[in-house]
Amino acid sequence: MSIDWLRADWPAPAGLTAISTYRRGGASQVRFESLNLATHVGDDPATVAENRARLVQAAELPSEPCWLTQVHGVGVKNLDTQAADSAPADAAFTRQPGRVCAILSADCLPVLFASESGDLVGAAHAGWRGLVAGVIEATVGAMRVPSEQLLAWLGPAIGSSHFEVGDDVRQAFLEQDAGAEEAFAQNSRGRFMADLGLLARRRLGNLGIARIYGGSECTYAAADRYFSHRRDGNTGRQATLIWRK
C-alpha cells in the first residue's frame, strides 16, 4: 500500500507545503502498523528508518525532516541555528528553504505556522500539557513575527467526543483563561470532554492570530488513518510536516 497524507487546506503563501501523514504504507508490524515514524515507542529502529526513507521519497521532501525529541514542554528550536537533536524541544521554526519542520503525534495536536510573506514556517506539538505550559505562546514569541502576519493550521488530533479528562485538567486551563470553560463539557461520570482544538484556537486568538484553519480530523475516530494513544495504548506516531521551497 502506498504512502498517503492529509494536505493542509489553508491559504498559505505559494512555495509552502504542509502535510500530516496517514498510518498506511510503511513496514512496521502489529501495533505499529504500518507507517510508524517514531523511534521512541518500541518499534524496530531499522524499520522506523525504512519508514522515514519511504516518506522522504513519497512526499519528495527536500531533506530529511528535523525530528525533535518531544517532551510535552515549551522548548522551541530555531533550526537555522540549532540542531534538532541537540536538546529536547516541542516546537521548531526555520527561514531556510528546504528545511523540514516535523512534529510527531498520536492524539496531541500539531500546530503549523506560516508567515504571510512565506519566508518563515514553524510547527508545535500541543497536547494539553504543552498548551497549559505555553508551547504556543513560546513558539510565536520565538519566531518574532507580528501575530497579525501569521497563519496557523491545526493538524489531526483527538476530538472532543473521545478526549475525557479530569477536573484537574480543566482547572489548569481555567486558572489561565476563564473563557476556556467553553472547551469542556461535563459527562455522566462527572468528568469532562475536552476540545483540544478549541483550547488551541483560544490561545492563538489571545495572541492576536486570527487566521486559523484545520482541526477537523480526529485521530481516535479514524483508526484506519491515524495512530491514537488514547485508543490503542502503546502505538506508533504520524508526522505533521511543513517546509518551503
C-alpha positions as CSV (number, residue, x, y, z in Angstrom):
1,M,0.0,0.0,0.0
2,S,1.4,3.4,-0.9
3,I,2.1,6.2,1.5
4,D,-0.6,9.0,1.6
5,W,-1.2,12.0,3.7
6,L,-3.6,14.8,4.5
7,R,-2.7,18.1,2.8
8,A,-3.3,21.2,4.8
9,D,-6.2,23.2,3.4
10,W,-5.3,26.8,4.1
11,P,-4.4,29.9,2.1
12,A,-0.7,29.6,2.7
13,P,1.7,31.5,0.5
14,A,3.0,29.9,-2.6
15,G,6.0,27.7,-2.2
16,L,4.9,26.2,1.2
17,T,3.9,22.6,1.7
18,A,2.2,21.2,4.8
19,I,1.0,17.6,5.3
20,S,0.0,15.1,8.0
21,T,0.9,11.5,7.2
22,Y,-1.6,8.7,7.4
23,R,-0.6,5.4,9.0
24,R,-0.6,3.3,5.8
25,G,2.3,2.4,3.5
26,G,5.1,1.6,6.0
27,A,7.0,-1.5,7.1
28,S,6.1,-1.7,10.8
29,Q,4.1,-4.6,12.2
30,V,1.4,-5.3,14.8
31,R,0.6,-2.3,17.0
32,F,2.9,0.0,14.9
33,E,1.3,-0.9,11.6
34,S,2.4,0.4,9.4
35,L,4.0,3.9,8.8
36,N,5.2,4.5,12.4
37,L,7.7,7.4,12.2
38,A,8.8,7.5,15.9
39,T,11.9,5.9,17.3
40,H,10.9,6.1,21.0
41,V,7.8,3.9,21.1
42,G,9.4,0.4,21.0
43,D,9.4,-0.2,17.2
44,D,12.4,-1.7,15.5
45,P,14.8,1.2,14.7
46,A,15.7,-0.2,11.3
47,T,12.0,-0.4,10.4
48,V,11.5,3.2,11.5
49,A,14.4,4.3,9.4
50,E,12.9,2.5,6.4
51,N,9.5,4.2,7.1
52,R,11.2,7.6,7.2
53,A,13.1,6.9,4.0
54,R,9.8,5.9,2.3
55,L,8.2,9.1,3.4
56,V,11.1,11.3,2.1
57,Q,10.8,9.6,-1.3
58,A,7.0,9.5,-1.5
59,A,6.5,13.1,-0.4
60,E,9.5,14.3,-2.4
61,L,10.8,16.0,0.7
62,P,13.8,18.4,0.0
63,S,15.7,17.0,3.0
64,E,15.3,14.6,6.0
65,P,12.8,16.1,8.4
66,C,14.2,17.7,11.6
67,W,13.0,15.2,14.1
68,L,12.7,16.7,17.6
69,T,12.9,15.0,21.0
70,Q,9.5,15.9,22.2
71,V,8.8,16.1,26.0
72,H,5.4,17.9,26.3
73,G,7.3,21.1,27.1
74,V,7.8,24.6,25.7
75,G,11.3,24.3,24.2
76,V,11.5,25.9,20.7
77,K,14.3,25.3,18.2
78,N,15.5,27.8,15.7
79,L,16.5,25.2,13.1
80,D,18.7,27.7,11.3
81,T,21.0,27.9,14.3
82,Q,20.3,24.8,16.4
83,A,20.4,21.1,15.5
84,A,17.0,19.4,16.0
85,D,18.5,16.7,18.3
86,S,20.7,19.0,20.4
87,A,18.2,19.1,23.2
88,P,14.5,18.3,23.9
89,A,12.0,20.6,22.3
90,D,8.4,20.6,21.3
91,A,8.4,23.3,18.6
92,A,10.7,24.4,15.8
93,F,10.8,27.0,13.0
94,T,13.0,27.9,10.1
95,R,13.5,30.6,7.4
96,Q,15.7,28.3,5.4
97,P,14.2,26.8,2.2
98,G,14.4,23.1,2.0
99,R,14.5,22.6,5.8
100,V,11.5,20.5,7.0
101,C,9.9,21.1,10.4
102,A,8.3,17.9,11.8
103,I,6.0,17.1,14.7
104,L,5.2,13.5,15.8
105,S,1.8,12.8,17.4
106,A,-0.8,10.2,18.2
107,D,-3.6,12.3,19.7
108,C,-1.8,15.5,20.7
109,L,-2.4,18.5,18.4
110,P,0.2,19.5,15.8
111,V,0.0,23.2,15.1
112,L,1.7,24.6,11.9
113,F,2.6,28.2,11.4
114,A,3.5,30.3,8.3
115,S,4.2,33.9,7.8
116,E,2.0,35.6,5.2
117,S,5.2,36.6,3.4
118,G,6.1,32.9,3.1
119,D,9.7,33.4,4.4
120,L,9.1,31.5,7.7
121,V,7.5,28.2,8.7
122,G,7.1,26.6,12.1
123,A,5.5,23.7,13.9
124,A,4.5,23.0,17.5
125,H,3.5,19.8,19.5
126,A,0.5,20.9,21.6
127,G,-1.0,18.3,23.8
128,W,-2.9,19.5,26.8
129,R,0.2,19.6,28.9
130,G,2.0,21.7,26.3
131,L,-0.9,24.0,25.9
132,V,-1.1,24.7,29.7
133,A,2.7,25.2,29.8
134,G,2.5,27.7,27.0
135,V,4.1,26.0,24.0
136,I,2.0,28.1,21.5
137,E,3.0,31.3,23.2
138,A,6.6,30.2,23.3
139,T,6.6,29.3,19.6
140,V,5.0,32.5,18.5
141,G,7.4,34.5,20.7
142,A,10.5,32.8,19.4
143,M,9.5,33.3,15.7
144,R,9.5,37.1,16.2
145,V,6.8,37.7,13.6
146,P,3.9,40.0,14.3
147,S,0.9,37.9,15.2
148,E,-1.3,39.6,12.5
149,Q,1.2,38.3,9.9
150,L,0.9,34.6,10.9
151,L,-1.4,31.8,9.7
152,A,-2.0,28.7,11.7
153,W,-3.2,25.2,10.8
154,L,-4.4,22.6,13.2
155,G,-3.5,19.0,12.3
156,P,-5.1,15.7,13.3
157,A,-5.7,15.3,17.0
158,I,-8.1,13.5,19.4
159,G,-11.6,15.0,19.1
160,S,-13.8,16.3,21.9
161,S,-16.1,13.2,21.6
162,H,-13.2,11.0,22.8
163,F,-10.9,13.1,25.0
164,E,-12.1,12.6,28.6
165,V,-10.1,14.5,31.3
166,G,-10.5,15.1,35.0
167,D,-11.4,18.4,36.7
168,D,-7.7,18.9,37.4
169,V,-7.0,19.4,33.7
170,R,-10.0,21.7,33.3
171,Q,-8.9,23.8,36.3
172,A,-5.4,24.1,34.9
173,F,-6.8,25.9,31.9
174,L,-9.4,27.9,33.7
175,E,-6.7,29.3,36.0
176,Q,-5.1,30.9,33.0
177,D,-8.2,31.7,30.9
178,A,-11.7,31.7,32.4
179,G,-13.2,31.6,28.9
180,A,-11.7,28.2,28.4
181,E,-14.8,26.8,30.1
182,E,-16.4,26.6,26.7
183,A,-13.9,23.9,25.7
184,F,-15.1,21.5,28.4
185,A,-18.4,19.5,28.6
186,Q,-19.2,17.5,31.7
187,N,-20.2,13.9,31.1
188,S,-22.3,11.4,33.0
189,R,-19.3,10.3,35.0
190,G,-18.6,13.7,36.4
191,R,-15.6,14.1,34.2
192,F,-15.1,16.4,31.2
193,M,-14.9,16.0,27.5
194,A,-12.2,18.4,26.3
195,D,-11.9,20.2,22.9
196,L,-8.2,20.4,22.3
197,G,-8.6,22.3,19.1
198,L,-10.8,24.9,20.7
199,L,-8.3,25.3,23.5
200,A,-5.5,25.9,20.9
201,R,-7.7,28.3,19.0
202,R,-8.3,30.4,22.1
203,R,-4.6,30.5,22.8
204,L,-3.8,31.6,19.2
205,G,-6.6,34.1,19.3
206,N,-5.4,35.6,22.5
207,L,-2.1,36.2,20.8
208,G,-3.8,38.1,18.0
209,I,-3.6,35.3,15.4
210,A,-7.0,35.4,13.6
211,R,-6.3,33.2,10.5
212,I,-6.6,29.7,12.0
213,Y,-7.5,26.7,9.8
214,G,-7.9,22.9,10.1
215,G,-8.7,21.0,13.2
216,S,-11.4,18.7,11.8
217,E,-9.6,15.4,11.8
218,C,-10.0,13.1,14.9
219,T,-7.2,10.6,15.4
220,Y,-9.2,8.5,17.8
221,A,-12.2,8.1,15.5
222,A,-10.2,7.4,12.3
223,A,-8.4,4.1,13.2
224,D,-7.7,3.4,9.5
225,R,-5.8,6.6,9.0
226,Y,-4.2,7.6,12.3
227,F,-2.4,6.3,15.4
228,S,-4.1,7.1,18.7
229,H,-2.5,6.6,22.1
230,R,-5.8,7.1,23.9
231,R,-7.5,4.4,21.7
232,D,-4.7,1.8,21.4
233,G,-2.2,2.4,24.2
234,N,1.4,1.9,23.0
235,T,1.3,2.6,19.3
236,G,3.0,4.4,16.5
237,R,3.2,8.1,15.6
238,Q,2.2,10.0,12.5
239,A,4.1,13.1,11.4
240,T,2.9,16.6,10.6
241,L,5.4,18.4,8.3
242,I,5.9,21.9,6.8
243,W,8.6,23.3,4.5
244,R,9.2,25.9,2.0
245,K,10.9,25.6,-1.4
